[in-house]
Amino acid sequence: MSNPTATQPSIVRTEVIVSTYNNPMALNYVLLALAGQRNADFSVCVADDGSGEPTHALLESWSRRLSPIPLRHIWQPDDGFRKNTILNKAINSSQADYLIFIDGDCVARPDFIANHIARRTEGVFLSGGMIRLPDRSTLALSEQIIASGEVFRLNWIVAQIGLGKLSVLLKAAVLPMALASKLEWLSPVKRTWNGANSSAWRRDLIAVNGFDESLKYGAEDVEMGVRLNNYGVVGQHIRYSTCLLHIEHLRGYADANIVQRNKAYVREVRKSGIDWTANGIVKLAARPAAEIEYDQLLSSGR
């Protein structure tokens, strides 16, 4: 007879947070791929930065189609690029212990979530990559080839991007896990937070106060990864063991000057060692003295 007082193993709840903005076609493919995930227990949160009615209608349909995977939709009014704000709302309202982040234009192979779950470790955040499909590949996508898995086969990917970049093809995750892990360990690429394919313990994200909401498009998510590093949570590559396909689209919100200033701010945060942002999940009236002022970087034009 089992001992009723024995400590039971805790269940780690996992949620996939999908950021989106007015791209229901891509989001439909993303949710279709999540519905086909194997050997993984998770829920889905669509973090919506102000999408219109077509996205709302799509999610209403998927609330039934995705069953039994729980789906929740959090939305904020469209007031320009505020991805970090809606992501903070998703983190703060989540009931999960472990959070996996993908973008609403990234299609995940059926073992994607299971690989994140298998690789999660205390004191670590996972940093993956993605294969950027060219514009013409959008016309080649369909529900049928995503549901069948054909879109994740190496020959289909090669037909889209060619053989020119071995490092990109390695992201198709076709190598044996042991070899992929070895290459990830040897990779000289910085282990930064990649919002399209990263995961972490929710308590670690809360500890650094989430994303800095003052940052607009361009390395806006990388900055949080630097603060995680400063806090003592290190990045670990899963570049060659998780396959994620990115559907190309226009970015009317992109501004090259802001991208460069964000990168300068990331360098300052790395140098300073700060691990908290005053403009994150919790808002403070004044930033700690040790924190670098992003507004000063914007005004300086660096």
N, C-alpha and C positions, 0 to 999 in steps of 0.2 A: 504494500500500500504506500502511495506517495505521501510525503510529509507535507501537510498543508501550510506549515510555517516556513518551508524552504523558500529561499529567494528565487523568484522566477526571472528568467532572462528578459531584459527590457527590449521592447520592440522599437526600432528606430524608424520613425515616420519620415518619408521622403516626399518632397514636393518639387515639381518641375515648374519653374517660373518662365513664362514665354512673354517677352516684350513685343508689343505690336503697335503699329500706327497706320491706319488706312491702307492696308494691303490684304484684303480678304482672300484673294486668289492664293497668295503664298501661305497665309495662315491656314487655309484649308488643307494644303499639302502637309504642313507642319503637324497639324492635329491628326491627320490620317497616319502619318508615320508614328506618332506617339501611341495611337490606338493599336499599332502592330508591334509594340515592344514586347519582348519575350523575357520571361524569368525575372520580372521586376514588379514590385508592389509600390505604387506611387499615386499621388494626386497631381492635378494640373491647375495652375493659376495663370490666367491670361492677364498680364499687366498692360493696360491699354492707355496710351498717351493721347486720348482724345479722338478716337476713330468715330466715324459716322454710322448711320443705320445699316449699311451692308455688312459691316463687321458684327454689329449686334445681332442681326438676323442669322448670320453664319453660326455664331456661338449658341444661339437658341437651338439651332438644329443639332449642333455637336453636343449639347448637354444631354441629348438622348442617344446619339450615335456612340459617344465615348463610354457610355455605361458598360461595365461597372466602375470605370475609373472616375473618381470624383473630379468635377470641373467647376472652378469658380472664376468669375470675371470681375476684376476691379477696374474702374474707369475714372478718368479725370477730364475736365473740359480741355479742349484744344487751346493752348496759350503758348504756342511755339514749342520748340524741342525741350521736353522736360522728362526725358527717359529716366534719369536718376531719381526724380521725385516719385514717379509711379512705382519704380522698383523698391524704393524705401517703404512705400505703403504696402507693397506685397510682402516684404520681409517682416514688417511690423505686425501684419495681420495674419501671418502664417501660423498654423498649428503644428507644423512639421519640425523635426529636429535637424534634418539635412536638406539643403536647397541646391538644386541644379538649375543653372541659368542657360537658356538658349534664346536666340532672337526669333521673331516671328517670320523670318524668311530662311530658316535653316531646317533642313529635313534630316532626321536622325535615322541611322540604320537600326534594325530591330534589336541589336544588342547594346545600343548606346547607353541607355539608362542602367542596365545591369552592369556594364563596365564601370560606370561612375560609382555605383554602389559597392562593387567589389574592391575598388581601389581607395575608397575613403579611409582616412587615417586621422587620428588625433593630432592636432598641431599642424595640419597640412590643409591647403586648398589645392584643388586640381585645376590644371590649366590645359585645355585642349586647343585644337585648331579647326580649320574648316577648309573645304575645297570650294573656291569661288568659281561657279559656273559662268561661262560667257553669256551675253544677252541672248544669243540665238538658242541656247539650251532651254530657255523658258518655254519655247514652242514645242520642245521635245518631251516636256513633262506631262504626265497624266496621272489620274488616280490609279489606273491599272498598273503602270510600271512601278509606281511607288509601293502599292499594296503587294505586288508580286515579288518585290525586292530586286527587280532587274536594274533599277536606277543605281543600286549600290555595287553592282558587279564591275570589276576592273575594266572589262572591255567596253562597257557603256561609258564609263568615266573617261577612258582614253579617247573614245570617239568624240567627246566633247572638248577636252582640253589638250589633246595630243600627248606626245611622249617627251616634250622638251624639258619638263621640270620634274626631276626625280623626287625632290623633297615634297612636291605637291602630291605626287602619286602615292608616296608613302602614307599620306593622310587617308588613303582609302582603307587603311587598317587591314591589309591582306597578309601581313607577316605573322608568323607564329608569335604568341604573346610574349614568350621569353625573349625573342630577338627584338620585338617592338619595344619592350621595356628597357632593354640594354641600349638601344638607340636613343630612347628618350632620356636616359641617364647621361649619355654622352653628348647630347645635343647642346651646342653653344648658344642656342636661342634663349633669351631671358625668360624666366618662369614668371610671367606677368599674368594678371587677371585678364581674361578674354571673355567679355560679356556674352559672346555668341556660344561659348562652350567652356564653362567653368562651374565649379561646385565647391561648397564649403559648409561647415557646421553653422547653423543659424546663430548659435550663441557667440561664435567668433565674429560674425557680421554685426551683431548687436554691440559687441564689445568695442568695435571701432566706429560705431554710430552710422554704419551703412555707407551709402554713396554720398558724395558731396554734391548737393543740389545746385550749387552755383555754376557747375561745369556743364557747358553745352556740348554739342557733337564734336568728337575727336579726342580719343584717349580719355574720355570722361570716366570710363570704368577702370582703366589701368591705375588711376590714382588710388582707388580703394585697395587694390592689390598691394600697392606700396605700403599703405598704412597697415595692412595685415602683416606684411613682412616686418615692419617696425614693431608691431605688437608681439611678434614671435611666432606667427603662423606663416610657414614657408610654402612657396609654390612648388608643385610637382607636376611634371609634364605627363600628359596622356595624349600627346600629339599623334602618335602612330598606332594607338590602340582603340580610338573612338573615331567613327566615320560620320561626318556631318557635311551636307551639301548646301551651299549658300546660293539662293536664287537672286540674281542680280536685279537691281531696281534703281530708279532715280533717287537722288538725295538733295532735294531742294533746300534743305536746312544746313547743308555743309558750307563752312566758311574756312578757307585756308588759314586766315590770320588767327582765328580762334583755335584751330588745331595746333598751330605752333605755340600759342600762348599756353594751352593746356599742357603740352609736352614740357614747356619750361617750368610750369607749376609742379608737374610730376617730379622733375629733377630736384626742385627745391624741397619738396616733401620727403624725398628719399634722403637728401642731405641732412635735413633737420632732425629726422628721426621721430616726427610726430606720428601718433597712431589714432588720433581722434579728429573728427571734423565737427565744427560747431554748426554746420549747415547740413546736417544729416537727418536721421530719424528723429532725434531729439534736437530741438532748436534752442540755442543759447542766445542771450541778449548781446553778449560780447564773446569774441573768440579768445581762447587761452593765449597768453602772451607768447608762448612758444610756437604758435601756429603761424604759418606763412599766409600773408594776405593775398588772396587770389586777385582781388580788385586792383591791388597795386601793380600786379603783373600785367593785367589788362591795360591799365593806363600807361604803363611804361612802354608797351609795344614790343616787349621782348619775345 
